Every structure is written in structure tokens, then in C-alpha cells.
Amino acid sequence: TKSHLIIMISSFAIAASILFVITCFGSVTKSKEINELEYVTPEEIGWSSVKLEEAENYAEQIGSAAVMALYDGKVFFSWGKINQKYLIHSIRKPFLCALYGIYVKRGLIDLDKSLDELGIDDIPPGLTSIEKQATVRDLLMSRSGVYHEAAAEAQIMIKTRPERGSHAPGTFFYYNNWDFNVLGTIFEKQTGKKIFEAFKEEIADPIEMQDLLLSDCRYQYEGKKSKHPAYHFRMTARDMARFGLLYQNKGKYGDLQIIPPEWITESTTPYSINN
């Protein structure tokens, strides 16, 4: 069967069957072609232009701003402001995860190191001795067992946050910002590199993202909640499409292996059953 991949901006999953990149909010205009990506008609790859028009109408109704669909690396559907930058919220998390794959391979990050070993704590009430036993691996799986307040939390995270100490590290899945904000702190501490500079150097530039600038990136500090900032990207749909293709191609761009293929497999493997 032909390989295909779907990515939605609102989704954390980046390994699926057909690549879709959707950014939310904003008015709609017809898009320009993306440099260096080949275009094909929907019918050439077994899709229906009529059905895609229905999808376009639906995307407009729900307030989407851009949609890009690729099959085998070729654009067969492109709609909206694909070259306009949007705050991409939690897509920052797979970006950092990809960087972890690179630096774990280089031996600069040990996934089995605990928060205690790495000297990680937070503002009062600080972490308990049990919470400090959570490992980097636990944080990557959103299973740290640390239910401290965090920067850039969504209301659903606040409402569903378990009580402190209710679950031991590694035993319970809770999608949250604390784990990934702290992963940002750990990354910078262990590698000596800033997240945004590392992403641009290691991923964005090698895969020829067209629009991303360091000025599109910023930290969000909420010192009354946590000492660990969130790290935000503003990005275009066409740049995210390239990131999706990188995962579809097992971390390879042309002849360049950017992310270790074993990390692509490991980071897209389910580890928790929710609900």
C-alpha cells in the first residue's frame, strides 16, 4: 500500500496516514504554491476534488485559516493562508520531542535520569521526594506524577489536574504543560542550547522551512505558578507540512538523516490507554 500521512494542527499526533496541516482562526484566501514541493491533482492520487471542496467549506465554517494536504510528498490540496504565521500552541511539544531524539542519540540527554538527579524543582510548594523520582522518560510520556501548576495551562488541564501525590511517577497519564515545560528546562540545561536556536539549527534550516524566524518564538513566564516557562512558536502551515514529511520519512530529509529513525518509532508509539 502507498504510504500516506495526516497531520492536523489541533492534534498532537504526527504519524497518521495522509498529511494534513490545519491552522485555526483567521480569514480565508486562496494560497500560493509552495516552493520546491510538487503539486498534483487530487484525482491523480485517488482523491475527489468534489469531496475536497466539501472539506474546504467545512474548514471555513469552523474558522480554520489554512489547510495543506500532501500524499507521498506531493501537494494535492492547498487552501487558505498557508504562508501566514499562527501561534501553534501544543505543536511545540512534538518539536521539542524531535530535538530530544537528536540529543539523546548524541549522548547529551539520559532519558532515565530523575528530576532529583537533574536538580529540578519548582516554586513552593516545591516537589516532594517522590515526585523528584520522575524520569525524563516519564515526562515525555506525560506520566510524571507531578501535578504542580504550570505556565500556559489550558482550563481543561486545570480542571482535570489530579491532586498532588495521587499517582506515583510513571503510573498515570495526564496530558499537561508542566511536564513539557520542564522538559524545555532540562533540554537547555543538558545541551547548553536554547530551544528555539536548536530547533532552527537542527530541524528548521535543514528541512528548508521557508518562514520561521527566531523572532517568531518566545518564552512565556508565569512566575507565580512555576519557574519553568512555556516556549511558543508562531509558524505557517507550509512549514509545518515539512515537519510532517520529516516524520513520514522516518526523520530523513533528502539524503540527510536529521532525527534518528528509531526515535521516530519510539516517539510515535502509544504508551498509555486513556479513558
C-alpha positions in Angstrom: 0.0 0.0 0.0 1.1 3.6 -0.6 2.3 5.5 2.5 0.3 8.5 3.5 0.2 10.8 6.5 -2.4 13.2 8.0 -1.4 16.0 10.4 -3.9 18.4 12.0 -2.5 21.5 13.8 -5.1 20.9 16.5 -3.8 17.4 17.1 -0.7 16.2 18.9 -0.4 13.1 16.7 2.1 13.4 13.9 2.1 9.9 12.5 -1.0 9.1 10.6 -2.0 8.2 7.1 -2.3 11.4 4.9 -0.6 14.7 5.7 -2.9 17.5 6.6 -1.8 20.7 8.3 -4.6 22.9 9.6 -4.2 26.3 11.3 -7.1 27.7 13.3 -8.7 31.2 13.2 -8.4 33.9 10.6 -10.0 34.8 7.3 -9.5 32.7 4.2 -7.8 33.4 0.9 -6.6 31.2 -1.9 -3.0 30.0 -1.2 0.2 30.4 -3.2 2.2 27.4 -4.3 4.9 26.2 -2.0 8.5 26.4 -3.4 10.1 23.0 -4.0 7.0 21.0 -3.3 5.4 19.3 -6.3 1.7 19.7 -6.9 -0.6 17.0 -8.3 -4.4 17.0 -8.8 -6.5 15.1 -6.3 -7.7 12.7 -9.0 -4.1 11.7 -9.7 -3.7 10.1 -6.3 -7.3 8.8 -6.0 -9.0 11.7 -4.2 -12.1 13.6 -5.2 -12.0 17.3 -5.9 -15.7 17.4 -5.1 -15.2 15.9 -1.7 -12.2 18.2 -1.0 -14.4 21.2 -1.8 -16.8 20.0 0.8 -13.9 19.7 3.2 -12.9 23.2 2.3 -16.3 24.6 3.0 -16.4 22.8 6.4 -12.9 24.2 7.3 -14.2 27.7 6.5 -17.3 27.2 8.6 -15.4 26.2 11.7 -13.0 29.2 11.4 -9.9 27.4 10.1 -7.3 29.5 8.3 -5.2 27.1 6.2 -5.2 23.5 5.0 -2.5 21.7 3.2 -2.7 18.1 2.2 0.2 16.0 0.9 0.4 12.5 -0.5 3.8 10.9 -0.9 5.4 14.3 -0.5 3.2 16.0 -3.2 0.6 18.7 -2.5 -2.8 17.7 -3.8 -4.9 20.2 -1.8 -3.9 23.7 -0.6 -6.3 26.2 0.8 -6.2 29.4 2.9 -3.3 31.4 4.3 -0.6 28.7 4.2 2.1 31.4 4.4 0.7 33.3 7.4 2.2 32.7 10.8 -0.1 31.5 13.7 0.6 30.6 17.3 0.6 26.8 17.1 0.1 26.1 20.8 0.9 22.5 21.8 2.5 21.6 18.5 5.6 22.9 20.3 5.7 19.6 22.2 6.4 17.3 19.2 9.0 19.9 18.1 10.8 19.6 21.4 10.4 15.8 21.3 12.1 15.7 18.0 15.0 17.7 19.4 15.2 15.2 22.3 15.7 12.4 19.8 18.6 14.2 18.2 20.4 14.9 21.5 19.6 11.6 23.2 21.4 10.0 20.2 24.4 12.3 20.8 24.5 11.2 24.5 23.8 14.6 25.9 20.4 13.6 27.5 19.7 10.5 29.5 16.1 9.5 29.5 16.4 7.6 32.7 17.8 10.4 34.8 15.4 11.5 37.6 14.3 15.1 38.3 16.3 14.7 41.6 19.5 13.8 39.7 19.0 16.7 37.3 18.4 19.2 40.1 14.9 20.1 39.0 12.4 21.7 41.5 9.7 24.3 41.3 8.4 27.3 43.4 6.7 26.5 46.7 5.1 24.1 47.3 8.2 22.5 45.7 8.5 18.9 44.6 8.3 16.1 47.1 11.0 13.4 47.2 8.6 11.0 45.5 7.8 13.5 42.7 11.5 14.0 42.1 11.9 10.4 41.2 10.1 11.0 37.9 12.4 10.5 35.0 12.9 12.4 31.7 11.1 9.4 30.0 8.1 9.8 32.3 7.8 13.5 31.4 8.0 12.7 27.7 5.1 10.3 28.2 3.1 12.8 30.4 3.3 10.3 33.2 5.5 12.3 35.7 3.0 12.2 38.6 3.9 15.8 39.2 0.7 17.9 39.4 2.2 21.4 40.0 0.8 24.5 38.4 2.4 25.4 35.1 2.8 28.2 32.6 0.3 28.4 29.7 -2.1 25.9 31.1 -5.5 25.4 29.4 -8.6 25.5 31.5 -9.2 21.8 30.8 -5.7 21.0 32.3 -6.5 22.9 35.4 -10.0 21.3 35.8 -8.7 17.8 35.3 -5.4 18.1 37.2 -5.1 15.3 39.8 -4.3 16.0 43.5 -0.6 16.3 44.3 0.7 12.9 45.4 -2.2 10.9 44.0 -0.2 8.9 41.5 3.4 7.7 41.6 5.7 8.7 38.8 5.3 6.6 35.6 2.0 5.1 36.6 -0.7 7.6 35.3 -1.2 9.5 32.1 -2.2 13.2 32.4 -1.8 15.5 29.5 -0.3 18.7 30.8 2.1 21.6 30.4 4.2 21.1 33.4 5.9 18.0 32.1 6.8 19.6 28.7 7.7 23.0 30.2 10.2 21.2 32.5 11.5 19.2 29.5 12.3 22.5 28.0 14.3 23.5 31.1 16.1 20.1 31.1 16.9 20.3 27.4 18.6 23.7 27.7 20.4 22.7 30.9 21.8 19.4 29.5 22.7 20.6 26.0 23.7 24.2 26.7 21.5 25.3 23.8 18.3 27.4 23.7 15.3 25.5 22.4 14.5 27.9 19.5 18.1 28.2 18.3 18.5 24.5 18.4 15.2 23.9 16.5 16.2 26.3 13.8 19.7 24.9 13.5 18.9 21.2 13.8 15.5 21.0 12.1 14.0 24.1 10.5 17.0 25.1 8.4 18.0 21.5 7.3 14.4 20.8 6.1 14.2 24.2 4.4 11.4 25.7 6.3 10.6 28.9 4.4 9.1 31.2 7.0 10.3 30.6 10.5 12.4 33.3 12.2 13.8 33.3 15.7 11.7 36.4 16.3 8.6 34.2 15.8 9.5 32.3 19.0 9.1 33.4 22.7 9.1 32.1 26.2 6.0 32.6 28.4 6.9 33.1 32.1 4.3 32.8 34.8 6.4 33.1 37.9 3.5 32.9 40.4 2.7 29.4 39.0 6.1 27.9 38.1 9.7 28.7 37.4 9.6 26.8 34.2 8.5 28.8 31.1 6.4 27.6 28.2 8.1 28.1 24.8 5.9 29.2 21.9 6.3 29.1 18.2 4.5 31.1 15.5 4.6 29.1 12.3 3.0 28.7 8.9 1.1 25.7 7.6 3.6 25.1 4.8 6.5 25.0 7.3 4.6 22.5 9.5 4.0 20.4 6.4 7.7 20.0 6.0 8.0 18.8 9.6 5.2 16.3 9.0 7.0 15.0 6.0 10.2 14.6 8.1 8.3 12.3 10.4 6.7 10.5 7.5 10.2 9.8 6.0 11.4 8.4 9.3 13.4 11.5 10.2 15.1 11.8 6.9 15.2 14.8 4.5 16.7 14.0 1.2 20.0 12.2 2.0 20.2 13.8 5.4 19.1 11.8 8.5 18.0 14.5 10.9 16.1 12.6 13.5 17.2 9.0 14.3 14.7 6.6 12.8 14.4 4.6 16.0 13.3 7.8 17.8 10.6 8.4 15.2 9.3 4.9 16.0 9.7 5.3 19.8 8.1 8.7 19.9 5.0 7.7 17.9 4.4 4.5 19.8 1.3 4.6 22.2 2.3 4.0 25.8 -0.9 4.9 27.7 -4.5 4.0 27.4 -6.8 7.0 28.1 -10.4 6.6 29.1 
